[in-house]
Amino acid sequence: MVKGKTAVRPGLSAENLIAAVPDLAELADLSAETISKLGPPPRDPHATRRCRNFAAENL
């Protein structure tokens, strides 16, 4: 991802980024993975209710 004006946008792959700094491999073990989709994990619809119940019972 590459920083854009208001957010990040697709850019170089992880492999491209590692290849851009070949000497870095001498300092650290590097690996790269390019994933096709980014986004939040699936939302648990009951999480908010559980938090409220926990707060009511423990605060």
Number of C-alpha atoms within 10 A of each C-alpha: 11 11 10 10 7 6 8 10 11 10 12 11 16 15 12 12 12 15 12 10 9 9 10 12 12 8 7 8 7 9 9 11 8 10 8 7 5 6 5 5 6 6 7 7 8 8 10 10 10 11 11 11 11 11 10 9 8 7 5
